[in-house]
Amino acid sequence: MAQYDVYEHPGERLRAEYPFVIDLQADLLSSLDTRVIAPLRRAELVPTIRRLNPGFTINGIGVVLVPTEIVAIRRSLLGPPIASLAKEHFAITAALDLMLAGI
């Protein structure tokens, strides 16, 4: 498990709206039993604030990060990663900075 890895949403009933989640937790804390994740929601279903909700395409599906819905879950609930957004770390960090610090 690595920071910015993307997984299929562990909640089967939510996958139509939130097909994926992203691991936001620093690799330094990879030994913990929990991971901090945020959902990636289908882009067409949510009005976005560009900096707060950066958009990505994963497996041909347009999604946006929804950092206001961050949760911690047991790492055992996540399957194998299906993608990585590590190269998008500046956009993801900017969204988290806006949400947490207002900057």
C-alpha positions in Angstrom: 0.0 0.0 0.0 1.3 3.4 -1.0 0.2 6.9 -0.7 -1.9 7.9 -3.7 -2.7 4.4 -4.7 -6.3 4.0 -6.0 -8.6 1.2 -5.1 -12.0 0.0 -6.1 -14.5 1.4 -3.6 -14.8 -1.2 -0.8 -18.5 -0.5 -0.4 -20.2 -2.3 -3.3 -23.5 -0.3 -3.0 -21.6 3.0 -3.3 -19.5 2.1 -6.4 -22.0 3.5 -8.9 -21.5 7.0 -7.5 -18.0 6.6 -6.0 -16.2 4.0 -8.1 -12.8 4.4 -6.4 -11.0 5.6 -3.3 -7.5 7.0 -2.9 -5.1 6.3 -0.1 -3.9 9.6 1.4 -1.9 8.3 4.2 1.9 8.8 4.3 4.0 5.8 3.5 5.8 6.4 6.8 2.6 5.1 8.6 2.2 2.0 6.5 2.5 -0.3 9.4 -0.8 0.9 11.0 -3.9 -1.3 10.6 -5.9 1.6 9.2 -5.5 3.8 6.1 -6.9 7.3 5.6 -8.8 7.4 2.3 -11.0 9.8 0.3 -13.6 8.9 -2.3 -13.2 9.6 -6.0 -16.7 10.5 -7.2 -18.0 10.4 -10.8 -17.3 13.8 -12.2 -20.7 14.3 -13.7 -22.4 13.8 -10.4 -20.9 16.6 -8.4 -20.5 20.3 -8.9 -16.8 21.0 -8.3 -14.6 23.7 -6.9 -11.5 23.2 -9.1 -8.8 23.4 -6.4 -10.8 21.5 -3.8 -12.0 18.8 -6.3 -9.3 18.0 -8.8 -10.3 15.7 -11.6 -8.7 12.5 -12.9 -9.4 9.7 -15.3 -9.1 6.2 -14.0 -9.9 3.2 -16.2 -11.7 5.6 -18.6 -13.9 7.0 -15.9 -13.8 10.7 -15.1 -13.7 11.2 -11.3 -13.0 14.0 -8.8 -11.4 13.9 -5.4 -13.9 14.6 -2.6 -11.5 15.5 0.3 -14.5 16.6 2.5 -15.5 12.9 2.8 -12.2 11.6 4.2 -12.4 8.5 6.4 -10.1 6.0 8.0 -10.8 2.3 7.3 -9.1 -1.0 8.0 -6.5 -1.7 5.4 -7.9 -5.3 5.1 -11.0 -3.8 3.4 -9.0 -2.5 0.5 -8.2 -4.9 -2.4 -5.2 -4.6 -4.6 -4.4 -1.1 -6.0 -5.7 -0.5 -9.6 -3.9 2.7 -10.3 -1.7 5.4 -8.7 -2.2 9.1 -8.7 1.3 9.8 -7.3 2.2 12.0 -10.2 -0.8 14.2 -9.3 0.4 14.8 -5.7 0.6 18.6 -6.1 -3.1 18.8 -7.0 -4.1 16.4 -4.2 -2.0 18.2 -1.6 -3.5 21.6 -2.7 -7.0 20.2 -2.2 -6.1 19.0 1.2 -4.4 22.3 2.1 -7.5 24.2 1.1 -9.8 22.0 3.1 -7.6 21.7 6.2 -5.9 25.1 6.4 -7.8 27.3 4.0 -4.7 28.0 1.9 
